[in-house]
Amino acid sequence: MIGATGAIGTQTVRHLLKLGATVKAAVRSKEKIGDLDPQLVEVVEANTENRGSLLRACSGVQRLFLLPPMIPEMAQFCQAWTEAAIQEGVQHIVKLSGLGTETEAIDLFRWHRAGERIVESSGVPWTFLRPNSFHQNFVAFNSQSIREQNQFYLPLADAAWSTVDTSDIGSVAARTLTRDDLLNQSIEITGPDTLTNIQIANLFSEILGKSIRYVPVSDEIALAGMLDGGMPDWAANAVLDLYRFIRKGSSAQVSGAVPRITTNAAISFREFVEKNKAAFVQT
């Protein structure tokens, strides 16, 4: 597994272990293994600048979960890992992409699709997982303003979206990595509900017991906020393009993949807020 210490990787490892799978995780440094337990997961160091490390990481691996970082060089990253997987006899490559990747409408999708094409042309059976934006992004990017100002800001106008819980993405990934009936498929992963941000604000208000307001902002304000927060210019513009894509209503569909593949109901945004209530209230 590549990307095992991130939000999706961590959840995928958890679900794989619950399924009884043997997990090997590649990290850039063993000093930064996050929540990985070396007693439960084999941890190896690997980076794309060292081909030998990629081969060692893929050695003995039957299925590879490829979680590329959000970088313009995503194709090169996928190429390096795919070549190592081919050489070591990996039998299935599961790549994480994003909902809308097939449109190639924005840079992020073009980067993901370039990586998908490399995997497709490898001759190794593949599965592409294309999740929507995460429930957990509200903790990462909006919890402070909800706590301190009772409002959150997004450049999404009145668009609706079907955000998904990272646990559900990890659960779908784990089952995809342990089954043979999902080969050569692209799977869209969404939450169970399509909500506008006004509806999301109303849910926060109900659950937190205080009035929460959604404040739509301009692209210029959103971009300035990301840059002021230290995000590189290229990354901030890529995220802004994603917001524009969502704003067009392109992320509002509900796929049903979570219950179909995991046999469990997808975690709703209400359930997410109830579970993470402490992140949104002052202590």
Beta strands, then each sheet from edge to edge (+ up, - down):
strand 1: 24-27
strand 2: 42-45
strand 3: 63-66
strand 4: 92-96
strand 5: 126-131
strand 6: 151-154
strand 7: 160-161
strand 8: 185-189
strand 9: 195-196
strand 10: 213-216
sheet 1: 1+ 2+
sheet 2: 3+ 4+ 5+ 8+
sheet 3: 6+ 10+
sheet 4: 7+ 9-
end
